[in-house]
Amino acid sequence: MTLLYFAQAKRVTGSPSETLDTAAPLSTDQLWAEILRRHPDLALLHPVIRLARNGEFAAPDTLFHPGDEVALIPPVSGG
């Protein structure tokens, strides 16, 4: 599974992406637990970050599979 970090999440992790090796699908809660284990400072952003799975926003009950691309998308402002 590839994790993609944008904006504030990228700054917090210090990287635009990383690989998460998992043999089984992960629930949203399981995925967040692993992300926060690796990057505890993301806990402050967790409530406002949206997850996207393979280019589409993920529902709270989404299962994330080993080959998925998962983007962590913080709120953005535009004009």
NORWO-V497112 format. One line per field, one symbol per residue. ss: DSSP state (h for helix, s for strand, l for the rest). phi: phi as a letter, one per 30 degrees, with the letter a starting at -180 (. if undefined). psi: psi as a letter, one per 20 degrees, with the letter a starting at -180 (. if undefined). A space follows every 50 residues. Layout:
ss: ???
phi: ???
psi: ???
This chain:
ss: lsssslhhhhhhhlllsssllllllsshhhhhhhhhhhlhhhhhhhllls sssllsslllllssllllsssssllllll
phi: .ccccbhedddddiadaaccdbcbdcdeddddedddddbeddedcedcdc cbchibecdecdcccecdcccccddbcba
psi: pppppqchhggghjqirrpoopiqqprgggghggghghmhiihhighipq qpoljqpprhjqppqhjqpppoorqqqr.
